[in-house]
Amino acid sequence: MIERKQTDVMSQAMHLGLFMGLYETIKFIFSVSGGKDSIVSYFYLLMAVLTPVVAYFIVKHFKRKTIIPDIRFGQIYSFTVFLFLFSAMIVAIAQYIYMQYINPAFLTQITDASMDLMTQLGKVDDYKDAIKAQGAITPIKYAIMNIYINMLYGAIIGFPIALIVNKLKK
């Protein structure tokens, strides 16, 4: 019975993670297409701030529509983490395609911008050593790194979301 419940949580996380992934992909498109002071960059910031709210409504929808009669906090929390994992996989595909085929200079631009920032802060030598130690970042490394970051974000933000949603009546 426990295995069945976990399968339901996982399959629902995959299904709803697709929608969260599309949201994250649109957010990524806004982040790379907007300049510093363009209206598109403000849409990106708005979407970034609303990400926990969107996740809350998706998790709330999951709890109301789930076939598990006595869903507990742990299942809601694992659903939230899996939701962020599957959405991160969707956006990672878009990120890889963008960096590999659409704008191959994107990673170089990011590295140069961060190098300029480190120069202003006076930490350029430490930063250069760190870049040499890890090697040049590739589109696949960047996409996988963002999967880990989104999973960590999901684990952190999932805790309060699961607490709030767990208190709601089904």
Secondary structure, 3 states (H helix, E strand, C coil): CHHHHHHHHHHHHHHHHHHHHHHHHHHHHHHHHCCCCCHHHHHHHHHHHHHHHHHHHHHHHHHHHCCCCCCCHHHHHHHHHHHHHHHHHHHHHHHHHHHHHHCCCHHHHHHHHHHHHHHHHCCHHHHHHHHHHHCCCCHHHHHHHHHHHHHHHHHHHHHHHHHHHHHCCC
